[in-house]
Amino acid sequence: MHAITHSLRRRLLGAAGLAALTGCRWDFGDDCSGWDGSYSYAVPVVAALLDEADDCPENPYYAWDRFEAPPDAYCDGLDTAGAGDIVDVRFVARAGVECSYELTCEGYEECPGGRPLQRDGASVLATAMPRADWQTERAPSIAELSDEERTVLREYWFRAGTEEHSSIAAFHRVALELLSLGAPADLVERATRAAQDESGHARDAFALASAYAGTAIGPSALGLGTDVSLATDLVALAVSTAREGAINECLAAYLAAERLRRATDPAVRAVLARVVEEETQHAELAWATLRWCLAQGGSTVRDALREVFATMTLPRAEARPWPAALEAHGVLSPADECACLSACIERVLRPVAASLLAQTREER
């Protein structure tokens, strides 16, 4: 992981116009110590529609039907992108006909990566359908895999395929945004090439998913609708580029490199090797775009980017046993995946962002 860190950090510094600083070193360690693979957080919950004469139940599990939402909803998707389990409930107070409780949720975050098209903060993804035209000739070895392992691999690689498939549209949108704001030709051309790269990634992923499924599967029509909006000013472009490109593409490249390091199946390794190089190029494009936005927009863009990079959080996942066969086919455990992405945030993204946003060489 140490070599991955320095290679990616060096390339992103160069893309951001900071090549002169590539001799600098940051000592962040390399053992992910201090991370326990899980997290918990408290959530205030209110139960309504109680009668005046009713007492607040000490155990609200007896009154879930009177709550504003199903109990699990309070632990899902609050400040995280993942799910959670209720591990403790504490009565807080009563006000009128409402009883307030505090839940303690424990769970994991789904780890981010890639650049699927976004609408209202959610990825626009296709669903599965029988088709063989969205495939390459990638053929992993499946003879020694159990049915359960094949199911996990099919679902994982199909999900990866839908994200890459959606990223085609995302990069075409980026090209339109760059054109509308008068960006240099090089940035527009690189965005167009990135869309072609994502098409290849999607076809590779669907080929692997089909092999594990034992039948050809591919993407349905992508539900673009008529309301795919474009960034219309430099700040909006810089913010979306930072989130979707500078951060998520960097995470995708870093994670793919670690998956490649551990994978042993030749077909999977060939897919991941392509993803590592091309996702790194996409991350470089994002940082080069941020450099241009800063040059054009100055302090207004800088302040917006500071806010984006300040909100990066370390993804966590619950540690659990993980079959070695899955790792051999490019699928890490959620805990290992998120530990890898946390390392990328700490050792690559934060130092590169700090250098990009610094206003003097001394600050860098």
Residue frames relative to the residue before (quaternion, step in Angstrom):
aa qw qx qy qz dx dy dz
M 1.0000 0.0000 0.0000 0.0000 0.00 0.00 0.00
H 0.5745 0.6095 -0.3714 0.4007 3.57 1.15 -0.64
A 0.6744 0.4878 -0.2964 0.4684 3.60 0.93 -0.89
I 0.6051 0.5486 -0.3487 0.4597 3.58 1.04 -0.76
T 0.6491 0.5461 -0.3147 0.4259 3.56 0.88 -0.99
H 0.7330 0.4390 -0.2565 0.4518 3.58 0.69 -1.06
S 0.6337 0.5320 -0.3384 0.4481 3.60 1.01 -0.74
L 0.7048 0.4583 -0.2759 0.4659 3.58 0.82 -0.98
R 0.6441 0.5222 -0.3299 0.4513 3.58 0.95 -0.83
R 0.6462 0.5251 -0.3180 0.4534 3.58 0.96 -0.84
R 0.6810 0.4928 -0.2942 0.4549 3.59 0.91 -0.91
L 0.6747 0.4881 -0.3059 0.4615 3.60 0.95 -0.79
L 0.6038 0.5376 -0.3550 0.4694 3.58 1.07 -0.66
G 0.6492 0.5117 -0.3116 0.4687 3.55 1.00 -0.81
A 0.6588 0.5125 -0.3106 0.4549 3.59 0.95 -0.88
A 0.7006 0.4584 -0.2602 0.4809 3.57 1.08 -0.71
G 0.5647 -0.6230 0.3802 0.3853 3.59 1.27 0.17
L 0.5852 0.5843 -0.3573 0.4342 3.57 1.21 0.45
A 0.1821 0.8358 -0.5014 0.1296 3.56 1.15 0.63
A 0.6100 0.5778 -0.3550 0.4099 3.58 1.09 -0.62
L 0.6911 0.4839 -0.2798 0.4582 3.56 1.21 -0.39
T 0.4307 0.7492 -0.4448 0.2352 3.59 1.21 -0.05
G 0.5875 0.5627 -0.3932 0.4284 3.60 1.17 -0.12
C 0.5160 0.6456 -0.4207 0.3741 3.58 1.26 -0.24
R 0.1755 -0.7794 0.5942 0.0931 3.55 -1.15 0.63
W 0.1400 -0.7492 0.6404 0.0944 3.55 -1.12 0.74
D 0.2325 -0.7836 0.5609 0.1316 3.58 -0.75 0.98
F 0.0398 0.8182 -0.5680 0.0790 3.54 -0.17 1.31
G 0.5219 -0.6118 0.4408 0.3988 3.59 1.20 0.00
D 0.2536 -0.7901 0.5403 0.1396 3.57 -1.22 0.07
D 0.6294 0.5822 -0.3347 0.3911 3.59 1.13 0.32
C 0.3930 -0.7450 0.4632 0.2757 3.63 1.26 0.12
S 0.2438 0.8017 -0.5199 0.1659 3.58 1.09 0.56
G 0.7402 0.4089 -0.3051 0.4381 3.54 -1.13 0.62
W 0.6416 0.4982 -0.3341 0.4780 3.59 1.23 -0.12
D 0.1994 -0.8338 0.5077 0.0852 3.58 -0.59 1.12
G 0.5731 -0.6584 0.3593 0.3302 3.59 1.24 0.24
S 0.7730 0.2292 -0.1738 0.5654 3.62 1.18 0.08
Y 0.1140 -0.7803 0.6086 0.0873 3.55 -1.29 0.14
S 0.1383 -0.7680 0.6140 0.1185 3.55 -1.28 0.21
Y 0.0179 -0.7884 0.6148 0.0052 3.55 -1.20 0.50
A 0.4306 -0.7037 0.5130 0.2370 3.55 -1.19 0.62
V 0.1175 -0.7938 0.5964 0.0194 3.54 -1.08 0.84
P 0.3130 -0.7303 0.5662 0.2193 3.63 -0.79 0.92
V 0.0625 -0.8006 0.5959 -0.0083 3.58 -0.86 0.98
V 0.1506 -0.7940 0.5838 0.0777 3.59 -1.00 0.77
A 0.1899 -0.7480 0.6256 0.1138 3.57 -0.98 0.93
A 0.1587 -0.8114 0.5594 0.0602 3.57 -0.77 1.00
L 0.7637 0.4331 -0.2763 0.3910 3.55 -1.43 -0.11
L 0.3697 0.6938 -0.5303 0.3174 3.59 1.02 0.66
D 0.4837 -0.6288 0.5128 0.3282 3.56 -1.15 0.52
E 0.6449 -0.5440 0.3725 0.3865 3.55 -1.16 0.59
A 0.7098 0.4707 -0.2640 0.4527 3.57 1.01 -0.80
D 0.5585 0.6234 -0.3937 0.3800 3.58 1.19 -0.31
D 0.3484 -0.6860 0.5926 0.2386 3.51 -1.19 0.62
C 0.5224 -0.5961 0.4864 0.3678 3.55 -1.13 0.53
P 0.4051 -0.7161 0.4984 0.2734 3.62 -0.66 0.98
E 0.4940 -0.6611 0.4737 0.3073 3.53 -0.88 0.93
N 0.7440 0.2481 -0.1533 0.6012 3.53 1.10 -0.72
P 0.2704 -0.8178 0.4817 0.1617 3.63 -0.16 1.21
Y 0.4419 0.6756 -0.4781 0.3460 3.60 1.21 -0.05
Y 0.6350 0.5349 -0.3316 0.4480 3.59 1.19 -0.49
A 0.7753 0.3164 -0.1634 0.5216 3.59 1.22 -0.25
W 0.2279 0.8112 -0.5162 0.1530 3.59 1.12 0.51
D 0.6197 0.5711 -0.3593 0.4010 3.60 1.02 -0.66
R 0.6778 0.4745 -0.2932 0.4790 3.60 1.25 -0.27
F 0.5280 0.6320 -0.4130 0.3889 3.58 1.25 0.01
E 0.6348 -0.5734 0.3722 0.3602 3.54 -1.22 0.51
A 0.7916 0.0644 -0.0188 0.6073 3.59 1.16 -0.51
P 0.6442 -0.4945 0.3865 0.4370 3.61 -1.20 0.34
P 0.6076 -0.6120 0.3465 0.3691 3.62 -0.90 0.80
D 0.6508 0.5311 -0.3384 0.4241 3.59 0.93 -0.82
A 0.5800 0.6070 -0.3776 0.3906 3.57 1.14 -0.58
Y 0.6286 0.5500 -0.3468 0.4267 3.57 1.11 -0.59
C 0.7124 0.4181 -0.2519 0.5041 3.57 1.19 -0.44
D 0.6685 0.4869 -0.2993 0.4759 3.59 1.24 -0.11
G 0.8891 0.0796 -0.0423 0.4488 3.51 -1.03 0.88
L 0.3622 0.7238 -0.5191 0.2747 3.62 1.01 0.63
D 0.7953 -0.0514 0.0529 0.6017 3.58 0.23 -1.22
T 0.6726 0.4623 -0.2808 0.5050 3.57 1.23 0.22
A 0.4721 -0.6528 0.5053 0.3092 3.52 -1.31 0.17
G 0.7107 0.4751 -0.2505 0.4543 3.57 1.21 -0.03
A 0.6478 -0.5213 0.4014 0.3841 3.50 -1.28 -0.40
G 0.1144 -0.7945 0.5910 0.0799 3.53 -1.29 0.16
D 0.3165 -0.7246 0.5798 0.1965 3.54 -1.26 0.40
I 0.4523 -0.6581 0.5272 0.2906 3.57 -1.13 0.71
V 0.0748 -0.8259 0.5586 0.0170 3.58 -0.64 1.07
D 0.8019 0.0321 -0.0343 0.5956 3.60 1.22 -0.22
V 0.1245 -0.7727 0.6195 0.0603 3.57 -1.20 0.68
R 0.0301 -0.8009 0.5979 -0.0073 3.58 -0.93 0.92
F 0.4039 -0.6967 0.5410 0.2425 3.59 -0.87 1.00
V 0.2292 -0.7938 0.5531 0.1072 3.58 -0.92 0.95
A 0.7512 -0.3003 0.2560 0.5291 3.59 0.56 -1.12
R 0.2949 -0.7078 0.5998 0.2288 3.53 -1.39 0.16
A 0.0058 -0.7680 0.6403 -0.0081 3.56 -1.07 0.83
G 0.8170 -0.0624 0.0014 0.5732 3.57 -0.30 1.24
V 0.7814 -0.2694 0.2213 0.5176 3.56 -0.69 -1.09
E 0.6125 0.5587 -0.3476 0.4380 3.58 1.24 0.23
C 0.1779 -0.7577 0.6218 0.0875 3.53 -1.03 0.91
S 0.2052 -0.7935 0.5645 0.0975 3.57 -0.79 1.02
Y 0.0478 -0.7807 0.6230 -0.0048 3.51 -1.02 0.91
E 0.2603 -0.7241 0.6097 0.1902 3.53 -1.26 0.38
L 0.1994 -0.7743 0.5929 0.0957 3.54 -0.78 1.08
T 0.2071 -0.7140 0.6443 0.1796 3.53 -1.21 0.53
C 0.1379 -0.8021 0.5805 0.0276 3.53 -0.64 1.20
E 0.0593 -0.7757 0.6274 0.0342 3.52 -1.10 0.68
G 0.2867 0.7753 -0.5255 0.2014 3.56 -0.89 0.79
Y 0.5258 -0.6098 0.4993 0.3198 3.52 -1.10 -0.73
E 0.3462 -0.6903 0.5852 0.2475 3.50 -1.34 0.27
E 0.4277 -0.6426 0.5575 0.3054 3.54 -1.09 0.68
C 0.4127 -0.7468 0.4692 0.2277 3.53 -0.82 0.99
P 0.4140 -0.7361 0.4797 0.2380 3.56 -0.89 0.93
G 0.2075 0.7761 -0.5859 0.1063 3.55 -1.28 0.12
G 0.7641 0.3380 -0.2514 0.4886 3.57 -1.16 0.58
R 0.3678 -0.7356 0.5352 0.1928 3.54 -1.33 -0.03
P 0.0576 0.8067 -0.5858 0.0524 3.65 0.54 1.03
L 0.6242 -0.5451 0.4079 0.3832 3.55 -1.22 0.54
Q 0.2254 -0.7919 0.5596 0.0945 3.56 -0.93 0.98
R 0.0476 0.7533 -0.6559 0.0069 3.52 -1.19 0.71
D 0.8397 -0.0526 -0.0224 0.5401 3.56 -0.68 1.16
G 0.7269 -0.4679 0.2351 0.4442 3.56 0.99 0.89
A 0.6872 0.4254 -0.2830 0.5164 3.62 1.25 0.10
S 0.5174 -0.6387 0.4731 0.3170 3.55 -1.16 0.63
V 0.3208 -0.7103 0.5949 0.1965 3.56 -1.08 0.81
L 0.0560 0.8322 -0.5415 0.1053 3.59 -0.33 1.24
A 0.4642 -0.6468 0.5324 0.2878 3.54 -1.21 0.62
T 0.3656 -0.6817 0.5759 0.2646 3.55 -1.32 0.18
A 0.6322 -0.5695 0.3800 0.3627 3.58 -1.29 0.23
M 0.1000 0.7607 -0.6397 0.0456 3.52 -1.20 0.67
P 0.5622 -0.5974 0.4342 0.3721 3.62 -1.13 0.51
R 0.3669 0.6889 -0.5689 0.2590 3.57 -0.70 1.11
A 0.2665 -0.7960 0.5299 0.1205 3.56 -1.09 0.75
D 0.5283 0.6715 -0.4024 0.3286 3.61 1.23 -0.05
W 0.6751 0.4444 -0.2978 0.5080 3.62 1.22 -0.31
Q 0.5545 0.6090 -0.3911 0.4107 3.60 0.76 1.01
T 0.2869 -0.6764 0.6401 0.2246 3.50 -1.36 0.39
E 0.6362 -0.5437 0.3856 0.3885 3.59 -1.26 -0.24
R 0.3036 0.7660 -0.5207 0.2235 3.62 1.14 0.40
A 0.0020 0.8134 -0.5791 0.0546 3.59 -0.78 1.04
P 0.1617 -0.8046 0.5649 0.0862 3.62 -0.12 1.21
S 0.5140 -0.6134 0.4961 0.3367 3.56 -1.27 0.37
I 0.0656 -0.8406 0.5376 -0.0108 3.59 -0.59 1.14
A 0.4139 0.7637 -0.4428 0.2224 3.60 1.25 -0.19
E 0.7701 0.3728 -0.1975 0.4785 3.61 0.93 -0.82
L 0.5158 0.6441 -0.4170 0.3812 3.59 1.24 0.13
S 0.4303 -0.6700 0.5341 0.2839 3.57 -1.07 0.71
D 0.6662 -0.4828 0.3702 0.4313 3.57 -1.27 0.23
E 0.6482 0.5235 -0.3189 0.4518 3.57 0.99 -0.84
E 0.6612 0.5006 -0.3068 0.4670 3.58 0.96 -0.86
R 0.6436 0.5136 -0.3258 0.4646 3.58 0.98 -0.77
T 0.6283 0.5348 -0.3383 0.4526 3.57 1.04 -0.73
V 0.6523 0.5043 -0.3125 0.4717 3.58 0.93 -0.91
L 0.6801 0.4926 -0.2907 0.4587 3.59 0.88 -0.93
R 0.6241 0.5323 -0.3411 0.4591 3.58 0.99 -0.75
E 0.6936 0.4754 -0.2837 0.4608 3.56 0.83 -0.99
Y 0.6519 0.5260 -0.3213 0.4417 3.58 0.95 -0.87
W 0.7354 0.4270 -0.2473 0.4644 3.56 0.75 -1.03
F 0.6031 0.5236 -0.3782 0.4680 3.59 1.10 -0.49
R 0.6259 0.5192 -0.3366 0.4747 3.59 0.98 -0.79
A 0.6377 0.5147 -0.3298 0.4687 3.59 0.95 -0.84
G 0.6452 0.5318 -0.3188 0.4464 3.57 0.99 -0.82
T 0.6691 0.4935 -0.3137 0.4587 3.58 0.92 -0.84
E 0.6359 0.5171 -0.3360 0.4641 3.61 1.05 -0.67
E 0.6593 0.4810 -0.3112 0.4869 3.59 0.98 -0.80
H 0.6098 0.5574 -0.3274 0.4585 3.58 1.05 -0.82
S 0.6777 0.4744 -0.2782 0.4881 3.58 0.95 -0.90
S 0.6174 0.5718 -0.3423 0.4180 3.58 1.10 -0.67
I 0.5221 0.6101 -0.4230 0.4199 3.59 1.18 -0.40
A 0.6814 0.4724 -0.2767 0.4858 3.56 0.89 -0.99
A 0.6267 0.5551 -0.3443 0.4249 3.58 0.99 -0.82
F 0.7064 0.4527 -0.2822 0.4652 3.60 0.87 -0.85
H 0.5953 0.5221 -0.3787 0.4792 3.59 1.10 -0.49
R 0.6191 0.5188 -0.3438 0.4790 3.59 1.07 -0.67
V 0.6278 0.5319 -0.3370 0.4576 3.60 0.97 -0.83
A 0.6480 0.5179 -0.3263 0.4532 3.59 0.92 -0.87
L 0.6474 0.5093 -0.3156 0.4711 3.60 0.99 -0.82
E 0.6510 0.5140 -0.3200 0.4578 3.59 0.96 -0.83
L 0.6524 0.5103 -0.3132 0.4647 3.56 0.95 -0.86
L 0.6419 0.5183 -0.3223 0.4641 3.57 0.98 -0.83
S 0.6917 0.5029 -0.2901 0.4294 3.57 0.88 -0.94
L 0.7336 0.3953 -0.2279 0.5037 3.59 1.18 -0.51
G 0.5535 -0.6657 0.3733 0.3333 3.58 1.24 0.32
A 0.2484 0.8008 -0.5114 0.1885 3.59 1.08 0.67
P 0.6410 -0.5228 0.3886 0.4058 3.60 -1.22 0.38
A 0.6329 -0.5656 0.3786 0.3691 3.56 -1.12 0.68
D 0.6141 0.5778 -0.3534 0.4053 3.58 0.99 -0.82
L 0.6706 0.4935 -0.3108 0.4584 3.60 0.90 -0.86
V 0.6461 0.5137 -0.3216 0.4638 3.59 0.97 -0.81
E 0.6665 0.5040 -0.3037 0.4578 3.58 0.90 -0.91
R 0.6618 0.5010 -0.3115 0.4626 3.60 0.96 -0.80
A 0.6235 0.5235 -0.3455 0.4667 3.60 1.06 -0.66
T 0.6444 0.5154 -0.3181 0.4668 3.58 1.01 -0.79
R 0.6517 0.4994 -0.3136 0.4770 3.59 0.98 -0.82
A 0.6189 0.5537 -0.3463 0.4365 3.58 1.03 -0.75
A 0.6137 0.5379 -0.3509 0.4592 3.60 1.03 -0.72
Q 0.6475 0.5004 -0.3159 0.4801 3.59 1.01 -0.76
D 0.6096 0.5447 -0.3486 0.4584 3.59 1.02 -0.75
E 0.6791 0.5052 -0.2981 0.4413 3.57 0.86 -0.97
S 0.5896 0.5570 -0.3670 0.4555 3.58 1.10 -0.58
G 0.6617 0.4927 -0.3029 0.4771 3.57 0.99 -0.81
H 0.6319 0.5245 -0.3317 0.4644 3.58 1.00 -0.80
A 0.6524 0.5210 -0.3170 0.4499 3.57 0.94 -0.90
R 0.6751 0.4920 -0.3042 0.4578 3.59 0.85 -0.91
D 0.6206 0.5265 -0.3402 0.4710 3.60 1.03 -0.73
A 0.6861 0.4912 -0.2915 0.4506 3.58 0.84 -0.97
F 0.6618 0.4911 -0.3123 0.4725 3.60 0.95 -0.80
A 0.6030 0.5478 -0.3564 0.4575 3.60 1.11 -0.61
L 0.6595 0.4858 -0.3084 0.4836 3.58 0.95 -0.87
A 0.6485 0.5214 -0.3229 0.4509 3.60 0.90 -0.91
S 0.6585 0.5107 -0.3109 0.4571 3.60 0.96 -0.83
A 0.6320 0.5312 -0.3338 0.4550 3.57 1.03 -0.78
Y 0.6819 0.4681 -0.2909 0.4810 3.58 0.92 -0.84
A 0.6679 0.4959 -0.2996 0.4671 3.60 1.10 -0.66
G 0.3878 -0.7231 0.4864 0.3003 3.58 1.11 -0.57
T 0.7530 0.2219 -0.1686 0.5960 3.58 1.27 0.28
A 0.5699 -0.6230 0.4130 0.3412 3.56 -1.12 0.64
I 0.0629 0.7729 -0.6288 0.0565 3.56 -0.88 1.00
G 0.0142 0.7955 -0.6046 0.0384 3.52 -1.14 0.70
P 0.6934 -0.5076 0.3232 0.3964 3.59 -1.27 -0.09
S 0.4487 -0.6242 0.5640 0.3015 3.52 -1.25 0.54
A 0.6910 -0.3980 0.3542 0.4886 3.57 -1.28 -0.14
L 0.4219 -0.7027 0.5175 0.2457 3.56 -1.02 0.83
G 0.3722 -0.7757 0.4719 0.1923 3.56 -0.66 1.13
L 0.0221 -0.8449 0.5340 -0.0207 3.56 0.43 1.21
G 0.2292 -0.7810 0.5470 0.1956 3.59 1.00 -0.73
T 0.5753 -0.5913 0.4375 0.3578 3.57 -1.17 -0.56
D 0.6727 0.5270 -0.2753 0.4404 3.57 1.28 0.09
V 0.2954 0.7309 -0.5553 0.2650 3.61 0.99 0.78
S 0.1948 -0.8306 0.5155 0.0802 3.56 -0.21 1.29
L 0.3202 -0.7260 0.5798 0.1848 3.55 -1.29 0.48
A 0.5117 -0.5878 0.5198 0.3500 3.55 -1.22 0.54
T 0.1827 -0.8303 0.5227 0.0631 3.56 -0.73 1.04
D 0.7623 0.2169 -0.1845 0.5812 3.62 1.23 0.13
L 0.7023 -0.4989 0.3124 0.4005 3.55 -1.26 0.37
V 0.6396 0.5279 -0.3419 0.4420 3.60 0.95 -0.78
A 0.6674 0.4932 -0.3080 0.4653 3.59 0.87 -0.91
L 0.6481 0.5061 -0.3192 0.4711 3.59 0.98 -0.81
A 0.6614 0.5120 -0.3122 0.4505 3.59 0.90 -0.91
V 0.6670 0.5069 -0.3088 0.4505 3.60 0.91 -0.88
S 0.6891 0.4562 -0.2968 0.4784 3.61 0.83 -0.90
T 0.6379 0.5217 -0.3304 0.4602 3.59 1.03 -0.74
A 0.6384 0.5232 -0.3326 0.4561 3.58 0.98 -0.79
R 0.7141 0.4602 -0.2675 0.4547 3.57 0.81 -0.99
E 0.7913 0.3646 -0.1730 0.4594 3.54 0.67 -1.15
G 0.7739 0.3482 -0.1795 0.4976 3.58 1.07 -0.67
A 0.7389 0.4217 -0.2556 0.4591 3.56 0.49 -1.19
I 0.7332 0.3836 -0.2287 0.5128 3.59 0.96 -0.83
N 0.7797 0.3951 -0.2323 0.4267 3.59 0.43 -1.18
E 0.6485 0.4923 -0.3391 0.4713 3.62 0.99 -0.67
C 0.6117 0.5316 -0.3461 0.4727 3.57 1.09 -0.67
L 0.6475 0.5108 -0.3124 0.4714 3.58 0.94 -0.87
A 0.6519 0.5239 -0.3156 0.4483 3.58 0.95 -0.87
A 0.6679 0.4958 -0.3015 0.4661 3.58 0.95 -0.87
Y 0.6592 0.5182 -0.3041 0.4522 3.57 0.93 -0.92
L 0.6787 0.4856 -0.2856 0.4712 3.56 0.93 -0.94
A 0.6420 0.5223 -0.3295 0.4544 3.59 0.95 -0.80
A 0.6295 0.5328 -0.3353 0.4555 3.58 1.04 -0.72
E 0.6662 0.4795 -0.3033 0.4840 3.58 1.00 -0.78
R 0.6275 0.5173 -0.3377 0.4740 3.60 1.03 -0.72
L 0.6368 0.5170 -0.3215 0.4731 3.59 1.01 -0.79
R 0.6363 0.5466 -0.3319 0.4316 3.58 0.95 -0.83
R 0.7533 0.3931 -0.2077 0.4846 3.58 1.03 -0.76
A 0.5939 0.5996 -0.3699 0.3885 3.61 1.12 -0.55
T 0.1948 -0.7881 0.5742 0.1059 3.56 -1.19 0.63
D 0.5696 0.5889 -0.4011 0.4098 3.63 1.10 -0.46
P 0.4924 -0.7043 0.4170 0.2961 3.64 -0.66 1.04
A 0.6650 0.5010 -0.3213 0.4512 3.62 0.90 -0.85
V 0.6530 0.5054 -0.3089 0.4719 3.56 0.98 -0.84
R 0.6478 0.5210 -0.3197 0.4547 3.57 0.95 -0.84
A 0.6339 0.5262 -0.3356 0.4567 3.60 1.01 -0.75
V 0.6396 0.5148 -0.3185 0.4738 3.58 1.02 -0.82
L 0.7048 0.4767 -0.2731 0.4487 3.57 0.80 -1.01
A 0.6069 0.5563 -0.3633 0.4361 3.61 1.02 -0.69
R 0.6511 0.4934 -0.3128 0.4846 3.58 1.01 -0.81
V 0.6512 0.5267 -0.3209 0.4422 3.58 0.92 -0.90
V 0.6328 0.5475 -0.3418 0.4278 3.60 0.90 -0.89
E 0.7170 0.4532 -0.2715 0.4548 3.58 0.71 -1.04
E 0.7395 0.4346 -0.2577 0.4448 3.59 0.76 -0.97
E 0.6272 0.5010 -0.3513 0.4820 3.62 1.06 -0.59
T 0.6001 0.5362 -0.3600 0.4720 3.60 1.11 -0.57
Q 0.6355 0.5138 -0.3247 0.4762 3.58 1.02 -0.77
H 0.6436 0.5153 -0.3228 0.4649 3.59 1.04 -0.77
A 0.6320 0.5118 -0.3303 0.4791 3.57 1.05 -0.73
E 0.6292 0.5264 -0.3305 0.4667 3.58 1.02 -0.79
L 0.6174 0.5379 -0.3387 0.4635 3.59 1.03 -0.77
A 0.6531 0.5200 -0.3191 0.4486 3.59 0.92 -0.88
W 0.6926 0.4657 -0.2908 0.4678 3.60 0.86 -0.91
A 0.6176 0.5190 -0.3483 0.4774 3.59 1.09 -0.62
T 0.6269 0.5273 -0.3302 0.4689 3.59 1.08 -0.73
L 0.6371 0.5146 -0.3279 0.4709 3.59 1.00 -0.77
R 0.6145 0.5408 -0.3473 0.4576 3.58 1.00 -0.76
W 0.6723 0.4858 -0.3005 0.4708 3.61 0.93 -0.89
C 0.6370 0.5287 -0.3286 0.4548 3.60 0.97 -0.84
L 0.6552 0.5062 -0.3100 0.4673 3.59 0.98 -0.82
A 0.6493 0.5198 -0.3205 0.4533 3.56 0.98 -0.84
Q 0.7129 0.4401 -0.2537 0.4835 3.57 1.06 -0.74
G 0.8091 0.3426 -0.1414 0.4560 3.58 0.89 -0.95
G 0.3320 -0.8023 0.4555 0.1964 3.58 1.26 -0.18
S 0.8712 -0.1219 0.0779 0.4692 3.55 -1.11 -0.76
T 0.5995 0.5649 -0.3709 0.4290 3.61 1.07 -0.62
V 0.6716 0.4654 -0.2833 0.5021 3.56 0.95 -0.88
R 0.6333 0.5498 -0.3315 0.4321 3.59 0.96 -0.87
D 0.6674 0.4985 -0.3069 0.4602 3.59 0.91 -0.90
A 0.6483 0.5119 -0.3232 0.4618 3.60 0.98 -0.79
L 0.6715 0.4932 -0.2997 0.4648 3.58 0.98 -0.80
R 0.5881 0.5612 -0.3727 0.4475 3.59 1.04 -0.69
E 0.6620 0.5096 -0.3065 0.4561 3.58 0.95 -0.87
V 0.6416 0.5228 -0.3287 0.4550 3.60 0.95 -0.82
F 0.7309 0.4325 -0.2570 0.4612 3.58 0.73 -1.03
A 0.6050 0.5594 -0.3606 0.4370 3.60 1.15 -0.46
T 0.6972 0.4804 -0.2755 0.4553 3.59 1.15 -0.52
M 0.3951 0.7046 -0.5033 0.3068 3.62 1.19 0.16
T 0.0864 -0.7944 0.6004 0.0304 3.57 -0.88 0.96
L 0.5054 -0.6552 0.4722 0.3037 3.53 -1.15 0.62
P 0.3601 -0.7407 0.5186 0.2296 3.63 -0.64 1.04
R 0.1401 -0.7859 0.5999 0.0524 3.55 -1.07 0.76
A 0.0208 -0.7820 0.6225 0.0243 3.56 -1.19 0.48
E 0.5396 -0.6312 0.4562 0.3198 3.53 -1.14 0.66
A 0.4063 -0.7145 0.5163 0.2404 3.59 -0.80 0.99
R 0.1482 0.7723 -0.6068 0.1154 3.58 -0.96 0.88
P 0.6565 -0.5069 0.3565 0.4301 3.62 -1.17 0.38
W 0.0803 -0.8061 0.5862 -0.0003 3.55 -1.04 0.81
P 0.4446 -0.7173 0.4614 0.2737 3.64 -0.68 1.03
A 0.5137 -0.6568 0.4592 0.3062 3.57 -0.94 0.88
A 0.5887 0.5955 -0.3703 0.4020 3.59 1.12 -0.63
L 0.6395 0.5266 -0.3358 0.4484 3.59 1.02 -0.70
E 0.6380 0.5202 -0.3171 0.4709 3.56 1.00 -0.83
A 0.6324 0.5416 -0.3256 0.4481 3.57 1.03 -0.79
H 0.7314 0.3724 -0.2130 0.5301 3.58 1.21 -0.55
G 0.7034 -0.5450 0.2500 0.3817 3.56 1.13 0.70
V 0.6346 0.5187 -0.3377 0.4628 3.59 1.22 0.18
L 0.2054 -0.7847 0.5777 0.0911 3.57 -0.49 1.21
S 0.5887 -0.5291 0.4506 0.4129 3.56 -1.25 0.28
P 0.6258 -0.5359 0.3885 0.4127 3.62 -1.12 0.49
A 0.6492 0.5216 -0.3288 0.4454 3.60 0.98 -0.77
D 0.6785 0.4719 -0.2955 0.4792 3.60 0.90 -0.88
E 0.6268 0.5474 -0.3322 0.4440 3.57 1.03 -0.81
C 0.7209 0.4397 -0.2576 0.4698 3.55 0.84 -0.96
A 0.5939 0.5399 -0.3670 0.4702 3.59 1.12 -0.55
C 0.6284 0.5324 -0.3215 0.4673 3.56 1.07 -0.78
L 0.6885 0.4759 -0.2834 0.4682 3.57 0.90 -0.91
S 0.5969 0.5461 -0.3566 0.4672 3.58 1.11 -0.63
A 0.6340 0.5240 -0.3258 0.4662 3.56 1.02 -0.82
C 0.6414 0.5253 -0.3257 0.4546 3.58 0.99 -0.80
I 0.6423 0.5215 -0.3257 0.4577 3.58 0.95 -0.83
E 0.7263 0.4535 -0.2508 0.4516 3.57 0.81 -1.02
R 0.8026 0.3631 -0.1598 0.4455 3.58 0.81 -0.99
V 0.7536 0.3237 -0.1959 0.5375 3.57 1.21 -0.44
L 0.7634 0.4280 -0.2460 0.4165 3.57 0.45 -1.22
R 0.6975 0.4775 -0.3075 0.4370 3.60 0.76 -0.92
P 0.6988 0.4459 -0.3144 0.4627 3.64 0.77 -0.78
V 0.6513 0.4980 -0.3375 0.4625 3.62 0.98 -0.74
A 0.6402 0.5168 -0.3259 0.4657 3.60 0.98 -0.81
A 0.6402 0.5249 -0.3281 0.4549 3.58 0.96 -0.83
S 0.6678 0.4899 -0.3053 0.4700 3.59 0.97 -0.78
L 0.6380 0.5318 -0.3299 0.4486 3.58 0.98 -0.82
L 0.7610 0.4087 -0.2025 0.4614 3.57 0.88 -0.97
A 0.4933 0.6450 -0.4411 0.3822 3.59 1.24 -0.16
Q 0.3547 -0.7718 0.4960 0.1802 3.57 -0.99 0.80
T 0.7580 0.2302 -0.1761 0.5843 3.59 1.25 -0.13
R 0.6262 -0.5354 0.4056 0.3959 3.56 -1.23 0.41
E 0.6170 0.5546 -0.3545 0.4314 3.58 1.02 -0.73
E 0.6375 0.5209 -0.3277 0.4635 3.60 1.02 -0.78
R 0.6454 0.5191 -0.3198 0.4601 3.57 1.02 -0.80
